[in-house]
């Protein structure tokens, strides 16, 4: 495995023909997307277009009905034997999922743990950190997101923006190849949005593959290397920000940005 991943940069995501339905409702309709390693890909689209579902399929929080998703050539939730895919046991899924950090809309911090304890929980469970290491490493990550003075604070003692920054630090703790953000500012008061976006901008310089579902058009313009536009479960258009925002090729993309820009 080391040789396979060393041959190319880490965090290369390939999504091939991915479909997902809930009952009769087809949420994703044959999505094909190649996400370059070390780049920032922003997924945009109207509500109900399948953006968050697509994001959650990347780390197997949502199971796909057909198609393939690999990260550096490896499946997250499956193993392949011949032409068939077999779902892995939960323990193996969790092991592979450790390489894919996920930042949720609503923070999902453990309320009974301090900021530092929230960050240390997964690395200790995966035996990435020793107990003596944990406090120092958690403090380093809190400092990276501008919260070095909040190590002993509980989530209820933090603002929404601070909680989301702790959640980002927690996602970084396992040193993932890929970081997924599901509308990371949607639960925040407007005055707190900037502090979270500034942290994500900083992460864009680390070389980790970032995939961000957001409604923040200004952020997408400034930070994205690649913009993907979804509508009604289909990938309608993709390209560099300048082309997507200034010269959209598809009428649906142009109509969407005509309303929001």
Number of C-alpha atoms within 10 A of each C-alpha: 8 6 7 10 15 10 9 11 15 19 26 21 22 20 19 16 15 19 22 23 16 9 7 6 8 13 21 26 17 17 19 16 16 12 18 18 21 20 22 26 26 26 27 25 23 14 12 13 19 23 28 20 20 25 20 17 19 26 27 20 15 15 17 20 12 15 14 18 26 19 23 20 14 18 23 24 27 21 13 12 8 6 5 9 13 10 15 16 10 10 9 13 18 17 13 19 20 21 20 25 24 24 23 20 16 17 20 13 20 14 12 11 16 20 31 26 20 22 30 28 18 17 20 17 10 13 10 15 18 13 12 8 12 19 16 13 17 25 21 17 24 24 15 16 22 16 18 16 10 19 20 14 14 19 23 12 14 14 13 20 23 21 23 30 27 30 27 29 29 27 24 22 23 20 16 18 22 28 23 23 24 21 19 27 26 15 16 18 11 10 8 16 18 14 16 20 18 13 17 21 15 12 19 18 12 11 16 21 26 27 24 25 22 20 19 17 15 10 16 22 17 11 19 23 19 22 23 21 22 24 21 17 22 18 21 17 17 22 15 14 22 15 13 21 19 10 11 18 14 13 10 16 22 15 11 15 15 10 7 9 8
